[in-house]
Amino acid sequence: MINSVIDQLAHEGLQSDQRFTESYLHSRLQKGYGPVRLKQELRERGIAEELIEESIGILDINWMDALHSVREKKFGKALPSGYKEQAREARFLQYRGYSTDLIRRFYNNNED
């Protein structure tokens, strides 16, 4: 019975995984979450992998700029002076959903 109601709502345009995905992505992007976390959260909510990839691709986000903004908001403009501080920042950025590769490139590109 539940499936038939969901099918009816989808047919009437009142339930749409695509609309939900777009809305969810915009909401979470505003809070500074990265692609790894966004994909995982959408998977947990039962969204198809194809729809996730398509929706994230449509956004056309520069993830390096997004990572920079999130890092600066949390830690300020000054880059970490030592390995321990950089590792702490990297753990925060990973928690937010940015890949290790992207984080590494960020710190390598911003070395003095």
C-alpha positions in Angstrom: 0.0 0.0 0.0 2.8 2.4 0.8 4.5 1.8 -2.5 1.3 2.5 -4.4 0.8 5.8 -2.5 4.4 6.8 -3.3 3.9 5.9 -7.0 0.7 8.0 -7.1 2.5 11.0 -5.5 5.4 10.6 -8.0 2.9 10.4 -10.9 1.2 13.6 -9.7 4.6 15.3 -9.4 4.4 15.7 -5.6 7.3 13.4 -4.9 10.5 13.7 -6.8 13.9 12.3 -6.0 15.4 14.8 -8.4 13.8 17.8 -6.7 14.7 16.5 -3.2 18.4 15.9 -4.3 18.7 19.4 -5.8 17.2 21.0 -2.7 19.3 18.9 -0.3 22.5 19.7 -2.2 21.9 23.4 -2.2 21.1 23.3 1.5 24.2 21.4 2.5 26.5 23.4 0.1 25.5 26.5 2.0 26.8 24.9 5.1 30.1 24.1 3.6 30.0 20.4 3.0 32.1 18.7 0.3 31.4 16.2 -2.4 32.4 13.1 -0.5 30.1 13.8 2.4 27.2 15.0 0.1 27.3 11.8 -1.9 27.4 9.6 1.2 24.5 11.5 2.8 22.4 11.1 -0.4 23.2 7.4 -0.6 22.0 7.0 3.0 18.7 8.6 2.0 18.2 6.1 -0.8 19.0 8.3 -3.8 20.2 6.4 -6.9 23.9 6.8 -7.7 23.2 8.0 -11.2 21.0 10.8 -9.9 23.6 11.8 -7.3 26.4 12.0 -9.9 24.2 13.9 -12.4 23.0 16.4 -9.7 26.5 17.1 -8.4 27.8 17.4 -11.9 25.1 20.0 -12.8 26.1 22.2 -9.9 29.5 23.0 -11.5 31.2 23.8 -8.2 34.8 24.7 -7.9 35.6 22.4 -5.0 39.0 23.9 -4.3 37.3 27.4 -3.9 34.7 25.8 -1.6 37.3 24.1 0.5 39.3 27.3 0.8 36.1 29.2 2.0 35.3 26.5 4.6 38.9 26.4 5.8 39.1 30.2 6.0 35.8 30.5 7.9 36.9 28.0 10.5 40.6 28.8 10.9 41.1 32.3 9.5 43.3 33.5 6.6 46.7 32.4 8.1 47.8 29.0 7.0 49.1 26.6 9.7 52.7 27.0 10.7 53.3 23.4 11.6 52.4 19.8 10.7 50.2 19.3 13.7 48.0 22.3 13.0 47.8 21.4 9.3 46.8 17.8 10.2 44.1 19.2 12.5 42.7 21.4 9.7 42.9 18.4 7.3 40.9 16.2 9.7 38.2 18.9 9.9 38.1 19.3 6.1 37.8 15.5 5.7 35.0 15.4 8.2 33.3 18.1 6.1 33.5 15.9 3.0 36.6 17.0 1.1 38.9 14.3 -0.3 42.4 13.8 0.9 43.7 14.5 -2.6 41.9 17.9 -2.7 43.1 18.8 0.7 46.7 17.8 -0.1 46.6 19.9 -3.3 45.2 22.9 -1.4 48.1 22.9 1.1 50.7 22.1 -1.5 49.5 25.0 -3.7 49.5 27.4 -0.7 53.0 26.7 0.6 55.3 29.6 0.9 
